[in-house]
Amino acid sequence: MVHSKVRLLSVVIQVRRYFIENPTLCGATIPLALFSEVTMQHDLDTPVPRRSHNLAHDLVAKLTQSILLGQMLPGDKLPSENSIVQEHGVSRTVVREAISKLQASGLVETRHGIGTFVIERAPEQGLRLNVDTALGVRSILELRMGLETQAAALAATRRTEPQLAQMREALDDYQRLLSNNDSCVEADKRFHLLVAEATGNVCFTEIMQHLGSAMIPRTRVNAAERGAADLSKLGQLANLEHEAILNAIKRQDPDAARAAMWLHLTNSRDRFSAGG
């Protein structure tokens, strides 16, 4: 963007110099003020106002992410209109448009005189996934290899510092729970959901949310099918791979993030197959 402005300003200056040397063109006097360097620089530096439709879309995406990630649960009341205006720096019109879109999506309902509340989502009718057998879990892992490698790459280019902090916290919780021989499934799931959220694309989050605990292989198959796999050791290996994913996202290296996620999911599939 900066280089484009410099190039454009250079062209404008050259044109201005030409008209100074040739003050008439086809008999008409050219107002040189039109080519003022100060005026043109001001025009170049003046940001184009964002349309309210785009602002509403961004606000819908942020609120939808909060709902899908469980940061706002069914029955929770959304912040007041004034609070949303102040927090997100948008107008009341934008807030009302965003709330209207959330209502149309079946995520919230407005109770007049009380407020707007998150509602229980209706069961999805389209996607049916069999995740209760070893074969089903391997199939899910293959699906995730396509989905989450791209999510990791996008997260590396779009993540925010608060999102990085949340990922770090999820992996710290994972390691703490694993060290205490407690279930770390929720922390594991939270990390992968946060990577999806950092893409800024709600479709990734919605699919991962739909998978739920099915995305964690060791939660889906009984001990007889799982064999003699040492889940604690597998958990430690998985978390080393999580750390590699997080480090790549932190460095904003999409290729490394994609490769780290691919390695993690490939190893998860192979570890699961070896233990089954």
C-alpha positions in Angstrom: 0.0 0.0 0.0 2.8 2.5 0.9 4.7 1.7 -2.3 1.6 2.2 -4.3 1.0 5.6 -2.8 4.7 6.6 -3.5 4.4 5.5 -7.1 1.1 7.3 -7.6 2.4 10.5 -6.0 5.5 10.4 -8.2 3.2 10.3 -11.3 1.1 13.1 -10.0 4.2 15.3 -9.4 5.4 14.6 -12.9 2.0 15.6 -14.4 2.0 18.7 -12.2 5.5 19.7 -13.4 4.3 19.3 -17.1 1.3 21.6 -16.5 3.5 24.2 -14.8 5.7 24.3 -17.9 2.6 24.2 -20.2 -0.1 26.2 -18.4 -2.6 25.8 -21.3 -3.8 22.7 -23.0 -6.1 22.9 -26.0 -6.7 26.6 -25.1 -8.0 25.9 -21.6 -6.2 27.0 -18.5 -5.6 24.0 -16.1 -6.1 24.9 -12.4 -2.8 23.8 -10.9 -4.4 23.5 -7.5 -5.9 20.2 -8.7 -2.4 18.9 -8.8 -1.2 20.2 -5.4 1.2 17.8 -3.8 -0.3 18.6 -0.4 -3.9 18.0 -1.7 -3.0 14.8 -3.5 -1.1 13.5 -0.5 -4.1 14.3 1.7 -6.3 12.4 -0.7 -4.0 9.4 -0.7 -3.7 9.3 3.1 -7.4 9.7 3.7 -8.8 6.2 4.6 -11.9 5.1 2.6 -14.8 4.8 5.1 -15.9 1.2 5.6 -19.5 0.5 4.7 -21.8 -0.3 7.5 -22.6 -3.6 5.8 -19.0 -4.7 6.1 -18.8 -3.5 9.7 -22.0 -5.5 10.5 -20.6 -8.6 8.8 -17.4 -8.3 10.9 -19.4 -7.9 14.1 -21.6 -10.9 13.2 -18.4 -13.0 12.7 -17.0 -12.0 16.1 -20.2 -12.7 18.0 -20.8 -16.0 16.1 -17.3 -17.1 17.0 -18.0 -16.4 20.7 -21.2 -18.4 20.6 -19.7 -21.4 18.7 -16.6 -21.6 20.9 -18.8 -21.6 24.0 -17.7 -18.3 25.3 -21.4 -17.4 25.3 -23.7 -20.3 26.3 -27.4 -20.9 25.6 -29.3 -18.6 28.0 -26.5 -16.0 28.3 -27.5 -12.5 27.7 -25.6 -10.5 25.0 -24.0 -7.2 26.2 -26.2 -4.2 25.9 -26.3 -2.2 22.6 -24.3 0.6 24.3 -21.7 -1.9 25.5 -21.3 -3.4 22.0 -21.0 0.1 20.4 -18.2 1.1 22.8 -16.3 -2.2 22.7 -16.3 -2.6 18.9 -16.4 1.1 17.9 -19.4 0.8 15.6 -22.7 2.6 15.3 -26.0 1.6 16.8 -27.2 0.9 13.2 -24.4 -1.6 12.7 -25.2 -3.3 16.0 -28.9 -3.7 15.2 -28.1 -5.1 11.7 -25.7 -7.6 13.3 -28.2 -8.7 15.9 -30.8 -9.1 13.1 -28.4 -11.4 11.2 -27.7 -13.5 14.3 -31.5 -13.9 14.9 -31.9 -15.0 11.3 -29.1 -17.6 11.8 -31.0 -19.0 14.8 -28.2 -18.1 17.3 -30.0 -15.5 19.4 -33.5 -14.2 20.3 -34.5 -10.8 21.5 -37.0 -10.5 24.3 -38.4 -7.0 24.2 -37.7 -5.0 27.3 -35.2 -7.6 28.6 -32.4 -8.1 26.1 -31.0 -10.5 23.5 -30.1 -14.0 24.6 -28.1 -16.9 23.1 -30.4 -19.8 22.3 -30.0 -23.6 22.0 -29.1 -24.4 18.4 -31.4 -26.8 16.6 -29.8 -30.2 15.7 -28.1 -30.1 12.4 -29.8 -32.3 9.8 -27.2 -32.4 7.0 -24.0 -33.9 8.4 -23.9 -37.4 9.7 -20.5 -38.8 10.9 -19.9 -42.2 12.3 -17.2 -41.8 15.0 -17.9 -44.7 17.3 -15.6 -47.2 15.7 -11.8 -47.3 14.9 -12.6 -47.1 11.2 -14.8 -44.1 11.8 -12.1 -42.3 13.9 -9.5 -42.9 11.2 -11.9 -41.4 8.6 -12.4 -38.3 10.8 -8.6 -37.9 11.1 -8.3 -38.0 7.3 -11.0 -35.4 7.0 -9.2 -33.2 9.6 -5.9 -33.5 7.7 -7.5 -31.6 4.8 -9.4 -29.2 7.0 -7.0 -28.3 9.8 -3.8 -27.9 7.7 -5.5 -25.1 5.9 -6.9 -23.7 9.1 -3.4 -23.6 10.6 -1.9 -21.8 7.6 -4.7 -19.2 7.7 -4.3 -18.8 11.5 -0.6 -18.1 11.0 -1.5 -15.1 8.8 -4.6 -13.8 10.7 -4.1 -14.6 14.4 -4.2 -11.9 17.0 -2.1 -11.6 20.2 -5.1 -12.4 22.4 -5.8 -15.5 20.3 -2.1 -16.6 20.7 -2.5 -16.1 24.5 -5.6 -18.3 24.5 -3.8 -21.1 22.6 -0.8 -20.9 25.0 -3.2 -21.2 27.9 -4.9 -24.2 26.4 -1.6 -26.1 25.9 -0.5 -25.1 29.5 -3.7 -26.6 30.8 -3.2 -29.7 28.6 0.3 -30.3 30.0 -0.8 -29.7 33.6 -3.8 -32.1 33.3 -1.6 -34.7 31.6 1.0 -34.5 34.4 -1.7 -35.1 37.0 -3.1 -38.1 35.0 -6.3 -36.2 34.5 -8.3 -36.0 31.2 -6.9 -33.4 28.9 -9.5 -33.9 26.2 -11.2 -30.6 26.7 -7.9 -28.7 26.6 -6.9 -30.6 23.5 -10.2 -29.8 21.8 -10.0 -26.2 22.9 -6.6 -25.7 21.3 -7.8 -27.0 17.9 -11.0 -24.9 18.1 -8.9 -21.8 18.8 -6.7 -22.5 15.8 -9.9 -22.7 13.7 -11.2 -19.4 15.3 -7.9 -17.7 14.4 -8.7 -18.2 10.7 -11.3 -15.5 11.0 -13.6 -17.8 8.9 -16.6 -19.1 10.9 -17.0 -22.1 8.6 -13.9 -23.7 10.0 -15.1 -23.1 13.5 -18.6 -24.4 12.8 -17.3 -27.7 11.3 -14.9 -28.2 14.2 -17.6 -27.4 16.7 -19.8 -30.0 15.0 -17.1 -32.6 15.4 -16.8 -31.9 19.1 -15.0 -34.5 21.1 -15.0 -36.8 18.0 -11.9 -34.9 16.9 -9.9 -36.5 19.8 -9.3 -40.1 18.8 -8.7 -41.6 22.3 -12.2 -40.5 23.5 -14.2 -42.4 20.9 -13.1 -46.1 21.0 -13.4 -48.6 23.8 -10.4 -50.2 25.4 -10.8 -53.5 23.5 -10.5 -51.8 20.1 -7.8 -49.4 21.3 -5.5 -52.2 22.3 -2.6 -51.7 24.7 -1.8 -48.1 23.7 -0.3 -46.0 26.4 -2.5 -42.9 26.4 -0.3 -40.9 28.6 2.7 -41.4 26.3 0.6 -40.6 23.3 -0.7 -37.5 25.0 2.9 -36.3 25.6 3.8 -36.9 21.9 0.7 -35.1 20.8 1.5 -32.1 22.9 5.0 -31.7 21.5 3.3 -31.6 18.1 0.9 -29.0 19.4 3.8 -26.8 20.5 5.3 -27.0 17.0 2.0 -25.8 15.6 1.7 -23.0 18.0 5.3 -21.8 17.4 4.7 -21.7 13.7 1.5 -19.7 14.2 3.3 -17.4 16.5 6.0 -16.7 13.9 3.3 -16.1 11.3 4.8 -18.8 9.1 1.8 -20.4 7.2 3.9 -23.0 5.4 5.5 -24.2 8.7 2.0 -24.1 10.4 0.5 -26.2 7.7 3.4 -28.7 7.8 3.2 -28.9 11.6 -0.5 -29.6 11.6 -0.1 -32.2 8.9 2.6 -34.0 10.8 0.5 -33.9 14.0 -2.6 -35.4 12.4 -0.7 -37.9 10.3 1.1 -39.1 13.5 -2.3 -39.2 15.3 -3.7 -41.4 12.6 -0.6 -43.7 12.6 -0.5 -43.9 16.4 -4.2 -44.7 16.6 -3.9 -47.4 13.9 -0.9 -48.9 15.6 -2.8 -49.1 18.9 -6.0 -50.5 17.3 
